Amino acid sequence: MRVGSPPRHIWLCADDYGMSPGVNRAIRDLIVQKRINATSVMVVGAAVDRTEIEALTQAVAANPDCAIGLHATLTAPFHPLTMHFNPLNGGQFLPLGRLLRASLLRRLDPEIIQAELLAQIAAFRQMFGRAPDYVDGHQHVQLFPQIRDAFLVAVKEAAPGAWVRQCGRSLPLAQRLDSPKALLLDVLSETFRKKSARAGIAFNPGFSGAYNMVRGREFADAMKGFLDGLPDRGLVMCHPGFVDETLVSLDDVTHQREREFAFLSSDDFPRLLAASNVTLDRA
């Protein structure tokens, strides 16, 4: 770090608000503590009633630097808002692997995808009384072939002031080969960025936060790596939460969420931000 260099302003975004009450509570706690400055809301989640939305609004009022985005969701075990959405699996969206395969084989209907995304943006507007600050995708579905075109059209139409999340890292190629998942996101994001730029839609210039959450690892070490080399206005995704029955019924990632929360709420986290010359304040 150069002595006297200005701090990097980054987005630290907690995904999955609305998945479960325990996830919601952890995210709100971190917002109030000013340990994160963005959260993405699943409007098709199991915990997005009026009480949970009002509680989030109050938390953000205590932290004006915090943005609220839409976590567009198109994978199981969640259900679509639109009546004629397909393909489905027992009334739910397809599992992630099947959806990615269908998109790569061009077996999806972009108009049906677009209608569902428009419905989710409309639901966000109804909940918060405004459009989302940004739009991203649960399990990175916004990057998939066919879906990305429908996604960008829906954002341009229904949330024209929003920016979108790309998931490509700002690292040399040799440093990007260590994680197959992150490398796939790099590849998919290259096309997504080009299409976003052509559509005149802003996006984050850098991204980090992808790691194997099911197996877990020391989150403090992971976060240090996420911050290394991240450009100004880059985005780090995270998934803090408290384990409850709803979360266990919906997602494989459980106790790692509590480990993320523990580090982000600890005294070690602001020390890491300071040592990395990073701030969560908006410029």
N, C-alpha and C positions, 0 to 999 in steps of 0.2 A: 504494500500500500504506500503510495506517495504521501509524504508528510504534507499536511495542509490540503490534501485533495478533498473536494466536496463529497459528501456521502452519497451512496447509491440509494435511490428511492425504489423500493420493490413492493410488489403485491405478495402478501402471504395469505393465501386463500384456503379456507377450510371448506371442503366439499361436503355435500350430503346433508345440509340442513333440511329437516323434514323426514329423514329416514326413520328416526326413532326419538322418543323423548330424551333418552340419555345422550344421544348425539347432539340434539338441540341444546341441552343444558350446558354441555361442555363448550360448545361453540359460543354461546352467549357469554359464559364466564370469561373466555379469552378475549372477546370483543371488549367487554367492560374493562378488563385489565390492560387493554391496548397491546395485546400480544399477537393479534392478527388484524388485518385491515381489509378483509373481504370474506364473504361467505356466499356459497352458491346453493340456491334453494330448489329442492325437488318438489314441484307442485303436484306430482303424482305419488308422493311419499305417504307413509303411514301416519305421520305426525305433523300435519300442516293445517290443523284446525285454527279457528280464530284466536284462541288463547296463545298458541305457539307463535303465530305471526305477530300478534301484538307484543309478546315478550321480546321477539327479535327486534321489532321497531324501537322499543324502549332501550334495548341494549345499544343499538346503533346511535340513538340520540345522545347517549353518553360518550360516544366515540365518533365524532363527525368525519374522521379520516377513513371510516369503514364503508366499503361499497357492498351493495347487495346485488347479486346476479342470479340468473336462471340457470339451473343445472338440468339442461334438456335431457330427458330420459327416454331411451328406446329399447332397453333390455330388461329381461326377467330379473326378479320376480314381480315386476311392476306391471300395471295395466294401463292401456291407452285411455285418453280422454275422448277420442273420436270413436263413433259407433262402427264405422266400416274399415277400421285399420286392419291391415294384413301385411305379411303373414303373422299369425299368432300361434302360441303353443299353449293349449288349454286355457284360452282367454287372456294369457299374459303375453307380453313381448317375447321375442325369441331370446334364448340365452346368448351371451356375448359371442361365443365362437360361431354359432350358426348365423348370427346377424352379419358378422364380418365376412363369412364365407359367401353368404347371399349377395352382399354388396360387391365383393370382388368378382363374382360371376354375373353381375348386372341383372339380378333377379328381383330387385326391389322396384316399387313404383314411386318415383320421386314426388308425384303429386299427392299421394297418400301420406308420405313422410312429411311433406311440407304442411299439409292440413293439420297433422298432429302437432307439429312444432308451433304453428300459429295458435292452436288451441292452448298449448302450454304457455305461450307468451301472454295470451289473453287471460289465462288463469292467474298468472303473476300480477298482471295489471289490476285484476279484481281484488287480489289479496292486499296489495301494497298501495293501490291508488296511483300507480305510475309505472312506467316501463322499467325493465332491469337496467342497471348500470352497464352490465356486460352479459354475455351469454356464452356458456361453455357446454360440455356434454359429459354426462355420466359415463364412465368407462371409455371416454374419448371418442364417442360415436360421431361427433361432429367432423372428424377427420376422414371417415370412411368414404370410399367411392359411392356415388349416387346420393348418399346422405349429405355430404358436404355441400353439394349444389343446392339441395332443398333447404338446408340449414341457412346458408347465406342469403338466399332469396327471402326466407321467412324473417330473418333479422333485419334485412334492408327494408322490408315492408312494414313490419310491426314494431320494431325497436331501432329506428334509424340512427339514434344517437349512441347506441351501445357499441362497445368494442367486443371482440371475440377472442377466445383462447386458442392459440396455436401451441403445439407441444414439442417443438424442435429445440434442441439444446445448442448453446453457443460455445461449442467445444471443437478442438481439432479432431479429425477422424479417428486418429489412434486412441483418443480418450473416450470415443463413443462406442467402442466395440465391446466394452465390458458387460453391457446389459442388453440382451436381445430385445426385451420389451421396449426399453428406451430407444434403441436403434430403430425399431419399427415405427415408433412415434415420430422420430426424426424424419424418416422417409415419407410417411403420410403427411407430415406437416409441411413439407416443402411445396407440394401441390396446393395444400390448403392456403398457405401464405400467398401464393401467386394469385389464386382465385379471389381471396379477400382483397388484395391490393387492386385487382381489376374492378372489383365491385365498389371500391372506395370505402371499405370497412376497416377500421383500425384494429390492430392486434398487438399483443404483448411481444416485444422484441426478443425475449429469451424465456426459457422455461426450465424448471427442474422440479424434482419431487417424486419421480418414478422409482420405486424400489419394490422388492418382494415383501409385501406387507403381511402375507399369510405366514411365512416362515419367521418374519420379524428380524430386526437387528437393532443395535444400539442407535436410538434415534438422534442423539446428540452428535454422533459421528456422521450420520447420514445428513443432518442439517448443515454441518460444516461443509460437506462436499457440495450440497445444493447451492450454497452461497458463493462458493469459489467460482470466479469467472462469470457470474450472472451479471448481465448488463443493467444499466439504469432502466427502470420500468419493467424489468423482468419479473416473472411470476414463479413463485414456489407454491405447489399445491400440498396440502396436508389433510389429514383425516382424523382429527381428535374426536373423542367421544367417551361416554361412559356406557359400559355394557348393561343392557337390559334384555328382557325377553323378546321384545320387538326386534331389536338389532340381531339377536341370535337367529331369529326366524327368517331374516331377510338377507343376511350377508355373512360371508366367510371371515371377514376381517372384524375381529372383536377386540381382544385384549391389547392388540397393538395400538388400537385407538387410545386406550387409556395410557399407554406408555408415551404416545405423542403428546397427549394433554399434560402429563406430568412434566415433561421437559419444557414445553412451551410456557407453562405457568411457573416454572422454577426461576431462581435468580441466575442460573447459568445461561439462560437464553438471552436476556438483554446484554450480558457480558459478551456473548458470542456476536451479537449484532454490532456492538461497539468495536470489537476487535476486527470485524469484517468490514467496518466502515459502511454499515447498512442502516437505513432508517425505514420505519413503517409509516412515517408521516407523508401526507400528500405534499408535493412541491407547490 
